[in-house]
Amino acid sequence: MRTSLVRRLAALGAFVCLEAIPGRPALSQAWIAGPGTGTVSLSYQVSKVRNHLLSGDLTGFRRPGTADGRWDLGRITGQSLYLNASYVPLENLQLQANMAYVGGTYKGTFPESAELDDGKFHGAFQDASLGASYMFYLAGFGLTPGISYSFPTHEYAHHGHVAPGRGLTSFTAQAFLGRSLDPWISGAFAQLSFAHSFVEDVDQLGLDSDRYGIDLGYSITPEIGIRSYFSYFEVKNGIDWYSTDFAGDWNFHDAAAASVVRRAGGSLSYQFDASKGVSLDIGGTVSGVNTHDGIYYTLGTSWRFVGPSFGER
């Protein structure tokens, strides 16, 4: 019964990995499928950014009707691809690998990079990550700690409205705690998550970050599932965009931003059969500092297969 429940929850939460914070899929979830199970997913994300969120207000750039700190510095439209793969070689042990291709277009009168912010689409491979997680099944809860290492696939531009990313390496320790809500709500689950990332310093600035998340999911039918989520992300150190002279010699304000991001969203998923599924996720920035006020649309596909395993308890 324990194995059956775990596999059911793993299928129900199959698209938890599509959450983009900030703009990137998460690495894991609280439930791990059976030994020999692998999953490959490809997701396409379109993002729309209307404002920059800063710690102060400059009336001349403020969009009418918006709160202080929302600056209209142009429009950013992003288009990105995320490839994720996971495999369970042993019972409760999952290995993961991820890679991203990130692109975008900036239209506005305040470009940061003459090369990238010229109104044309610019894209590049961004970061890759490798990770592992292990699930403990405790009194109806799935507790899954894990680690991951993220690194740029190559040296890319990190300064500009449509720069692919920060270009920094990081090591992350994370934990997921999840539970089926049976018998109170049949087919539903809840999950809490926490992650701390040790990030490469920029000009002696420590940029370690914390991420907190909560997820709620419900299986309407064996094929159709819905999910909602909220997350909080904070960089512990870094520079403040509002007080930094963008026209000066500081070209690391994107990579070294002291960001705070609160994001919420939801998704709808459909399983064609035990191995194939699709999902649509819509999420957006609720509030934040030194980040973008954006909305994110993600269409995902997944393929689950069964390969060899190396043993089972």
C-alpha positions in Angstrom: 0.0 0.0 0.0 2.8 2.4 0.8 4.4 1.9 -2.6 1.1 2.4 -4.4 0.4 5.6 -2.5 3.9 7.0 -3.2 3.6 6.2 -6.9 0.1 7.8 -7.1 1.4 11.0 -5.5 4.4 11.1 -7.7 2.1 11.0 -10.7 -0.3 13.6 -9.2 2.6 16.0 -8.7 4.4 15.2 -11.9 4.2 18.8 -13.1 5.4 20.5 -9.9 8.7 20.8 -11.7 7.2 23.3 -14.1 7.1 26.1 -11.6 9.3 29.0 -12.7 11.0 30.8 -9.8 12.4 33.1 -11.0 11.8 31.9 -14.5 13.3 28.5 -13.9 11.7 25.1 -13.2 12.2 23.7 -9.7 14.3 20.6 -9.4 12.2 18.1 -7.4 9.2 17.4 -5.3 8.3 15.4 -2.2 7.4 12.1 -3.9 9.6 9.9 -5.9 8.4 7.2 -8.2 9.4 3.5 -8.1 12.9 2.1 -9.0 13.6 2.2 -12.7 11.3 5.1 -13.4 12.5 7.9 -15.5 10.9 11.2 -16.7 11.9 13.5 -19.5 10.0 16.8 -19.8 10.2 19.8 -22.1 8.5 23.1 -21.3 8.1 26.2 -23.4 7.7 29.5 -21.5 6.5 32.9 -22.6 7.0 35.8 -20.2 5.6 39.3 -20.3 7.3 42.0 -18.2 5.7 45.5 -18.0 7.5 47.0 -15.0 10.6 46.9 -12.9 10.1 46.6 -9.2 12.5 48.8 -7.2 12.8 49.9 -3.6 12.0 53.6 -4.4 9.8 55.6 -6.6 10.7 58.0 -9.4 7.5 59.9 -10.4 8.6 60.4 -14.0 8.8 56.7 -14.7 5.9 55.6 -12.6 3.0 53.9 -14.4 -0.3 55.6 -13.7 -2.4 53.7 -11.2 0.5 51.5 -9.9 2.1 51.4 -6.5 5.3 53.0 -5.5 8.4 51.1 -6.8 6.9 50.0 -10.1 8.9 51.7 -12.9 8.0 51.6 -16.6 11.4 51.1 -18.2 10.1 49.3 -21.3 8.6 45.9 -22.2 10.4 42.6 -22.1 9.0 39.6 -23.9 10.7 36.3 -23.1 10.7 32.9 -24.8 12.5 30.1 -23.1 12.9 26.3 -23.3 13.6 24.0 -20.3 14.7 20.4 -20.6 14.4 18.3 -17.5 15.3 14.6 -16.9 15.1 12.5 -13.9 15.8 8.8 -13.1 15.3 6.5 -10.1 18.1 3.9 -10.0 17.3 2.8 -6.5 14.2 2.9 -4.4 13.6 6.4 -3.1 16.7 7.8 -4.8 16.2 10.2 -7.7 18.9 11.8 -10.0 18.1 14.9 -12.0 19.6 17.0 -14.8 18.3 20.2 -16.3 19.2 22.6 -19.0 17.7 25.9 -20.2 17.6 28.0 -23.4 16.6 31.6 -22.6 15.7 34.4 -25.0 13.8 37.7 -25.1 13.1 41.0 -26.8 13.2 44.4 -25.2 11.2 47.4 -26.5 11.7 50.7 -24.8 13.8 53.8 -24.5 16.0 52.7 -21.6 18.3 50.0 -23.0 21.0 48.6 -20.7 23.0 46.8 -23.4 23.4 48.2 -26.9 24.0 44.7 -28.2 21.1 42.9 -26.5 18.4 45.6 -26.0 18.0 46.6 -29.6 14.4 45.4 -30.2 15.5 42.1 -31.7 15.2 38.6 -30.2 18.3 37.4 -28.5 18.7 33.9 -27.1 21.3 31.6 -25.7 21.8 28.5 -23.7 21.8 29.5 -20.0 22.6 27.2 -17.1 22.6 23.5 -16.5 22.2 21.7 -13.2 22.7 18.2 -11.7 21.1 17.0 -8.6 20.0 14.1 -6.4 17.3 13.6 -3.8 16.2 10.9 -1.4 12.7 10.3 -0.1 11.8 9.2 3.5 8.3 8.0 4.1 7.3 9.1 7.6 3.8 8.5 9.0 2.0 9.5 5.8 4.4 12.3 4.9 7.0 12.3 2.1 10.2 14.0 3.3 12.6 14.5 0.5 15.9 16.3 1.0 18.2 16.9 -2.0 21.2 18.7 -3.4 22.0 20.3 -6.8 24.8 22.0 -8.5 24.0 24.7 -11.2 26.5 26.1 -13.6 26.5 28.3 -16.8 26.8 26.2 -20.0 29.2 28.9 -21.4 30.2 32.5 -20.8 27.2 34.6 -21.7 26.3 38.3 -21.2 24.7 39.0 -17.8 24.0 42.7 -18.3 21.0 43.9 -20.2 17.2 43.7 -20.1 17.2 40.4 -22.1 20.5 39.0 -20.7 20.1 35.1 -20.5 20.9 35.0 -16.8 23.3 35.8 -14.0 26.2 33.6 -15.2 26.9 32.3 -11.7 27.5 28.9 -10.3 25.6 27.8 -7.2 25.1 24.8 -4.8 21.7 24.2 -3.4 20.4 22.2 -0.4 16.7 21.7 -0.4 13.9 19.8 1.3 10.3 19.0 0.4 7.6 17.9 2.8 4.4 16.6 1.3 1.3 14.7 2.3 -1.8 13.3 0.6 -4.9 14.8 2.0 -6.8 11.5 1.9 -9.1 10.7 3.5 -10.2 14.3 4.2 -10.0 15.3 0.5 -9.6 12.4 -1.8 -7.1 12.9 -4.6 -5.5 16.1 -3.1 -2.0 16.8 -1.8 -0.1 19.6 0.0 3.6 20.3 -0.1 6.0 22.6 1.6 9.5 23.3 0.3 12.7 25.2 1.4 15.9 25.7 -0.5 19.1 27.5 0.4 21.6 28.3 -2.4 25.3 29.0 -1.9 25.9 31.3 -4.8 29.2 32.4 -6.4 30.3 35.9 -5.1 30.3 38.9 -7.3 32.9 41.6 -6.5 33.1 40.3 -2.9 29.3 40.4 -2.5 27.8 37.2 -1.1 24.6 36.4 -3.0 23.3 33.3 -1.1 19.5 33.0 -1.4 16.6 31.3 0.3 13.4 30.0 -1.3 10.2 29.0 0.4 7.2 27.4 -1.3 3.8 25.9 -0.7 1.8 23.8 -3.2 -1.7 22.5 -3.3 -2.9 20.0 -5.8 -6.0 18.1 -6.7 -6.7 15.2 -9.0 -10.2 15.9 -10.5 -10.1 12.7 -12.5 -7.4 10.1 -13.0 -6.3 12.1 -16.1 -6.9 15.8 -15.0 -5.1 17.5 -12.2 -5.0 21.1 -11.0 -2.4 22.9 -8.8 -1.8 26.2 -7.1 1.4 27.5 -5.6 3.0 30.5 -3.8 6.7 31.1 -3.3 9.0 33.6 -1.7 12.6 34.1 -2.9 15.2 36.3 -1.3 18.9 37.1 -2.1 20.6 37.7 1.3 23.0 40.3 0.0 23.6 42.2 -3.2 23.0 45.7 -4.6 19.9 47.8 -4.6 18.9 48.9 -8.1 17.3 52.1 -7.0 20.4 53.4 -5.2 22.8 52.2 -7.9 24.0 54.5 -10.7 23.1 52.5 -13.8 25.1 54.8 -16.0 28.3 54.3 -14.0 30.9 51.6 -14.2 28.8 49.0 -12.3 27.8 46.3 -14.9 26.7 43.6 -12.4 23.5 45.0 -11.1 21.5 42.2 -12.8 23.8 39.4 -11.6 24.2 40.9 -8.1 20.7 42.2 -7.5 19.4 42.0 -3.9 16.2 40.5 -5.1 13.0 39.7 -3.2 10.3 37.9 -5.3 6.8 36.8 -4.2 5.1 34.7 -6.9 1.8 32.8 -7.2 0.2 30.8 -9.9 -1.6 27.7 -10.9 -1.6 24.9 -13.5 -3.8 22.4 -15.2 -2.4 19.0 -16.3 -3.7 16.1 -18.4 -2.3 12.6 -18.5 -3.0 10.8 -21.8 -1.8 7.6 -20.2 0.7 6.4 -17.6 3.6 7.7 -19.6 2.6 10.9 -21.4 1.1 14.1 -20.2 0.8 17.9 -20.8 0.3 20.9 -18.6 -0.4 24.6 -18.8 0.9 26.8 -16.0 0.2 30.5 -15.5 2.1 32.4 -12.8 3.1 35.9 -12.0 5.0 38.2 -9.6 2.8 39.4 -6.8 5.4 41.8 -5.3 9.1 42.2 -4.9 12.2 44.4 -5.0 15.0 44.5 -7.6 13.1 42.2 -9.9 10.6 42.2 -12.8 6.9 42.6 -12.5 6.0 39.8 -15.0 3.5 37.1 -15.9 4.7 33.7 -17.1 2.9 31.2 -19.3 4.4 27.7 -19.5 3.3 24.8 -21.7 4.9 21.5 -20.6 5.1 18.0 -21.9 6.4 14.9 -20.1 7.3 11.4 -21.0 7.7 8.7 -18.3 9.4 5.4 -19.0 10.6 2.4 -17.0 14.2 1.3 -17.4 16.5 -0.9 -15.4 16.9 -0.4 -11.6 19.7 -1.5 -9.3 17.7 -3.0 -6.5 14.7 -2.4 -4.3 14.3 -2.6 -0.5 
